[in-house]
Amino acid sequence: FMAEPQIIMGNSLGGLAAVRMAGRKPDQTLALVLVSPGGAPIPEAEFDALLDRFQIVSSANAHSFVNSFLGGPHRKRLDLAWGVRARVRRPSVRALVSRIDRSDMLTPDELTELQMPILLYWGQDDEILAGPHLDFYRTHLPDHAEVLTPERMGHAPFLESVQDFLAPVLDFCSRLPPQDQAQYTSSSQK
């Protein structure tokens, strides 16, 4: 997996993957940063509606999708819409979306059992995974998890303002407990 513990960051569906990776390899996970993560178990109708959002077949669908994941004005909104439409047309992305099933979603225990430092970063203007998704994470993450819900940030805050996104993430990382590098050096040389 990894030679030494790492900070794992995941956004959207990558957040679900990050939780699973951290849960399976806690000794190799220094910390977990979740940015509007997916994976909340939701009712079938909501799940189907969420997946339908990724069926972007027109420019209008692409613009609507981009508007729902950006928290405010963005000078590259049109470029992002074009890029989103091109990306979801890729066979690999279409295959991934078609394979996602409700049984793939997280269980409450997968969150409550996480022991490493956790930062949950969820923009208040995220319309892709709003309401029940954030509630699921807030309810089931351990008490030591830090939760940030900044204004004017959406589903992909790093696209909106890299500086405003990175400042609290770097602050979180700077406060992580120091690691005993000797233990990682000796185990990686075996």
ABEGO torsion letter per residue (X at the ends): XBABBBBBBBBEAAAAAAAAAAAABAAABABBBBBGBBGBBBBAAAAAAAAAAABBABAAAAAAAAAAABABBBAAAAAAAAAAAAAAABAAAAAAAAABBAAABBBAAAAAABABBBBBBBBAABAABBEAAAAAAAAABBAABBBBBBBGBBABAAAABAAAAAAAAAAAAAABBBBBAAAAAAAAAX
